[in-house]
Amino acid sequence: MDREEIKKIIPHREPMLLVDEVCKTGENTAVGKYTVKGDEWFLQGHFPGNPVVPGVILCEIMAQTCCILIAEKIQGRTPYFTGINKVRFKNKVLPGDTIEIECSLTKEKSPFYFANGKGYVDGKLSVCGEFSFALIDG
């Protein structure tokens, strides 16, 4: 699915929509992609003359990708981060890179959802971690 289809599922909009495309690869797994253009707001001060995608943005990309897995449960609700654990940053993500996120749901106890995510650039691991979020009405 492309950005317009993603917008029908998650409430994020530019400039916070950080997934260009996503596809479910199984009942509890998905792969998403985001290409860093270089003009994003989060690169303007991180770091001048040496732009690097901030780790918190990489975590957000993983979470947005994972939300596609619970698309039918999101309607009328907002997904909120409730925890980020065991996150590791292995390689920089730079302008021009396309980060490919592989994520999977590991546990569900409504309204809470738990997931693992890994992000790769050119087949090299850039980020990995566990996270949780809750679906809140309104």
FENDAZI-V264449 format. One record per pair of residues at least 12 apart in sequence whose C-alpha atoms are under 10 Angstrom apart, sorted by sequence separation. I is the first residue (numbers start at 1). J is the second residue. If there is no record, write none. Layout:
BEGIN
i->I j->J
i->I j->J
END
This chain:
BEGIN
i->7 j->19
i->20 j->32
i->21 j->33
i->22 j->34
i->39 j->51
i->42 j->54
i->67 j->79
i->103 j->115
i->104 j->116
i->105 j->117
i->116 j->128
i->117 j->129
i->118 j->130
i->6 j->19
i->19 j->32
i->20 j->33
i->21 j->34
i->38 j->51
i->40 j->53
i->103 j->116
i->104 j->117
i->116 j->129
i->117 j->130
i->3 j->17
i->6 j->20
i->18 j->32
i->19 j->33
i->20 j->34
i->21 j->35
i->38 j->52
i->102 j->116
i->103 j->117
i->104 j->118
i->115 j->129
i->116 j->130
i->117 j->131
i->3 j->18
i->6 j->21
i->18 j->33
i->19 j->34
i->20 j->35
i->38 j->53
i->42 j->57
i->64 j->79
i->102 j->117
i->103 j->118
i->115 j->130
i->116 j->131
i->3 j->19
i->4 j->20
i->5 j->21
i->6 j->22
i->18 j->34
i->19 j->35
i->20 j->36
i->36 j->52
i->63 j->79
i->101 j->117
i->102 j->118
i->103 j->119
i->114 j->130
i->115 j->131
i->116 j->132
i->2 j->19
i->3 j->20
i->4 j->21
i->5 j->22
i->17 j->34
i->18 j->35
i->36 j->53
i->63 j->80
i->101 j->118
i->102 j->119
i->114 j->131
i->115 j->132
i->2 j->20
i->3 j->21
i->18 j->36
i->63 j->81
i->100 j->118
i->101 j->119
i->102 j->120
i->113 j->131
i->114 j->132
i->115 j->133
i->1 j->20
i->2 j->21
i->3 j->22
i->99 j->118
i->100 j->119
i->101 j->120
i->113 j->132
i->114 j->133
i->1 j->21
i->2 j->22
i->99 j->119
i->100 j->120
i->101 j->121
i->112 j->132
i->113 j->133
i->114 j->134
i->1 j->22
i->2 j->23
i->60 j->81
i->63 j->84
i->98 j->119
i->99 j->120
i->100 j->121
i->112 j->133
i->113 j->134
i->1 j->23
i->59 j->81
i->98 j->120
i->99 j->121
i->100 j->122
i->111 j->133
i->112 j->134
i->113 j->135
i->1 j->24
i->97 j->120
i->98 j->121
i->99 j->122
i->100 j->123
i->111 j->134
i->112 j->135
i->16 j->40
i->34 j->58
i->97 j->121
i->98 j->122
i->99 j->123
i->100 j->124
i->101 j->125
i->106 j->130
i->108 j->132
i->110 j->134
i->111 j->135
i->112 j->136
i->15 j->40
i->16 j->41
i->59 j->84
i->97 j->122
i->99 j->124
i->100 j->125
i->101 j->126
i->103 j->128
i->105 j->130
i->106 j->131
i->107 j->132
i->108 j->133
i->109 j->134
i->110 j->135
i->111 j->136
i->15 j->41
i->16 j->42
i->93 j->119
i->99 j->125
i->100 j->126
i->101 j->127
i->102 j->128
i->103 j->129
i->104 j->130
i->105 j->131
i->106 j->132
i->108 j->134
i->111 j->137
i->15 j->42
i->34 j->61
i->93 j->120
i->94 j->121
i->99 j->126
i->101 j->128
i->103 j->130
i->105 j->132
i->33 j->61
i->56 j->84
i->59 j->87
i->91 j->119
i->93 j->121
i->99 j->127
i->32 j->61
i->33 j->62
i->87 j->116
i->90 j->119
i->91 j->120
i->92 j->121
i->2 j->32
i->32 j->62
i->82 j->112
i->84 j->114
i->86 j->116
i->87 j->117
i->88 j->118
i->89 j->119
i->90 j->120
i->91 j->121
i->1 j->32
i->2 j->33
i->31 j->62
i->34 j->65
i->56 j->87
i->58 j->89
i->81 j->112
i->82 j->113
i->83 j->114
i->84 j->115
i->85 j->116
i->87 j->118
i->32 j->64
i->33 j->65
i->55 j->87
i->79 j->111
i->80 j->112
i->81 j->113
i->82 j->114
i->84 j->116
i->32 j->65
i->55 j->88
i->79 j->112
i->91 j->124
i->92 j->125
i->93 j->126
i->31 j->65
i->32 j->66
i->55 j->89
i->69 j->103
i->79 j->113
i->90 j->124
i->91 j->125
i->92 j->126
i->93 j->127
i->30 j->65
i->31 j->66
i->54 j->89
i->58 j->93
i->65 j->100
i->66 j->101
i->69 j->104
i->70 j->105
i->90 j->125
i->91 j->126
i->92 j->127
i->29 j->65
i->30 j->66
i->32 j->68
i->65 j->101
i->66 j->102
i->67 j->103
i->69 j->105
i->89 j->125
i->90 j->126
i->91 j->127
i->29 j->66
i->30 j->67
i->31 j->68
i->55 j->92
i->62 j->99
i->64 j->101
i->65 j->102
i->66 j->103
i->67 j->104
i->73 j->110
i->88 j->125
i->89 j->126
i->90 j->127
i->28 j->66
i->30 j->68
i->54 j->92
i->55 j->93
i->61 j->99
i->62 j->100
i->63 j->101
i->65 j->103
i->66 j->104
i->67 j->105
i->73 j->111
i->88 j->126
i->89 j->127
i->90 j->128
i->18 j->57
i->29 j->68
i->30 j->69
i->53 j->92
i->54 j->93
i->61 j->100
i->62 j->101
i->64 j->103
i->65 j->104
i->66 j->105
i->88 j->127
i->89 j->128
i->18 j->58
i->28 j->68
i->29 j->69
i->52 j->92
i->53 j->93
i->54 j->94
i->61 j->101
i->62 j->102
i->63 j->103
i->87 j->127
i->88 j->128
i->89 j->129
i->16 j->57
i->19 j->60
i->20 j->61
i->24 j->65
i->28 j->69
i->51 j->92
i->52 j->93
i->53 j->94
i->58 j->99
i->62 j->103
i->87 j->128
i->88 j->129
i->18 j->60
i->19 j->61
i->22 j->64
i->23 j->65
i->24 j->66
i->27 j->69
i->28 j->70
i->51 j->93
i->52 j->94
i->53 j->95
i->62 j->104
i->86 j->128
i->87 j->129
i->88 j->130
i->17 j->60
i->18 j->61
i->19 j->62
i->22 j->65
i->26 j->69
i->27 j->70
i->51 j->94
i->52 j->95
i->58 j->101
i->70 j->113
i->85 j->128
i->86 j->129
i->87 j->130
i->16 j->60
i->17 j->61
i->18 j->62
i->19 j->63
i->21 j->65
i->22 j->66
i->24 j->68
i->25 j->69
i->50 j->94
i->51 j->95
i->53 j->97
i->85 j->129
i->86 j->130
i->87 j->131
i->16 j->61
i->18 j->63
i->19 j->64
i->20 j->65
i->23 j->68
i->24 j->69
i->50 j->95
i->84 j->129
i->85 j->130
i->86 j->131
i->18 j->64
i->19 j->65
i->22 j->68
i->23 j->69
i->67 j->113
i->84 j->130
i->85 j->131
i->17 j->64
i->18 j->65
i->66 j->113
i->83 j->130
i->84 j->131
i->85 j->132
i->16 j->64
i->66 j->114
i->67 j->115
i->83 j->131
i->84 j->132
i->66 j->115
i->82 j->131
i->83 j->132
i->84 j->133
i->66 j->116
i->81 j->131
i->82 j->132
i->83 j->133
i->43 j->94
i->66 j->117
i->81 j->132
i->82 j->133
i->83 j->134
i->12 j->64
i->43 j->95
i->63 j->115
i->65 j->117
i->80 j->132
i->81 j->133
i->82 j->134
i->11 j->64
i->62 j->115
i->63 j->116
i->79 j->132
i->80 j->133
i->81 j->134
i->82 j->135
i->10 j->64
i->62 j->116
i->63 j->117
i->79 j->133
i->80 j->134
i->81 j->135
i->10 j->65
i->40 j->95
i->62 j->117
i->78 j->133
i->79 j->134
i->80 j->135
i->38 j->94
i->39 j->95
i->61 j->117
i->62 j->118
i->78 j->134
i->79 j->135
i->80 j->136
i->10 j->67
i->36 j->93
i->37 j->94
i->38 j->95
i->62 j->119
i->77 j->134
i->78 j->135
i->79 j->136
i->6 j->64
i->9 j->67
i->10 j->68
i->35 j->93
i->36 j->94
i->37 j->95
i->38 j->96
i->59 j->117
i->61 j->119
i->77 j->135
i->78 j->136
i->79 j->137
i->6 j->65
i->9 j->68
i->35 j->94
i->36 j->95
i->37 j->96
i->38 j->97
i->59 j->118
i->76 j->135
i->77 j->136
i->78 j->137
i->10 j->70
i->35 j->95
i->36 j->96
i->37 j->97
i->58 j->118
i->59 j->119
i->74 j->134
i->75 j->135
i->76 j->136
i->77 j->137
i->78 j->138
i->6 j->67
i->9 j->70
i->10 j->71
i->35 j->96
i->36 j->97
i->37 j->98
i->58 j->119
i->74 j->135
i->76 j->137
i->77 j->138
i->6 j->68
i->9 j->71
i->35 j->97
i->36 j->98
i->73 j->135
i->74 j->136
i->75 j->137
i->76 j->138
i->8 j->71
i->9 j->72
i->11 j->74
i->34 j->97
i->35 j->98
i->36 j->99
i->74 j->137
i->75 j->138
i->9 j->73
i->10 j->74
i->11 j->75
i->34 j->98
i->35 j->99
i->6 j->71
i->9 j->74
i->10 j->75
i->11 j->76
i->33 j->98
i->34 j->99
i->35 j->100
i->62 j->127
i->66 j->131
i->70 j->135
i->9 j->75
i->10 j->76
i->11 j->77
i->12 j->78
i->33 j->99
i->34 j->100
i->62 j->128
i->67 j->133
i->1 j->68
i->8 j->75
i->9 j->76
i->10 j->77
i->11 j->78
i->12 j->79
i->32 j->99
i->33 j->100
i->34 j->101
i->62 j->129
i->63 j->130
i->10 j->78
i->11 j->79
i->32 j->100
i->33 j->101
i->58 j->126
i->59 j->127
i->62 j->130
i->63 j->131
i->67 j->135
i->10 j->79
i->31 j->100
i->32 j->101
i->33 j->102
i->58 j->127
i->59 j->128
i->62 j->131
i->63 j->132
i->31 j->101
i->32 j->102
i->58 j->128
i->59 j->129
i->63 j->133
i->30 j->101
i->31 j->102
i->32 j->103
i->55 j->126
i->59 j->130
i->30 j->102
i->31 j->103
i->55 j->127
i->59 j->131
i->29 j->102
i->30 j->103
i->31 j->104
i->29 j->103
i->30 j->104
i->28 j->103
i->29 j->104
i->30 j->105
i->28 j->104
i->29 j->105
i->25 j->102
i->27 j->104
i->28 j->105
i->29 j->106
i->20 j->98
i->22 j->100
i->24 j->102
i->25 j->103
i->26 j->104
i->27 j->105
i->28 j->106
i->21 j->100
i->22 j->101
i->24 j->103
i->25 j->104
i->28 j->107
i->19 j->99
i->22 j->102
i->24 j->104
i->19 j->100
i->19 j->101
i->29 j->115
i->31 j->117
i->33 j->119
i->35 j->121
i->28 j->115
i->29 j->116
i->30 j->117
i->31 j->118
i->32 j->119
i->33 j->120
i->29 j->117
i->31 j->119
i->33 j->121
END
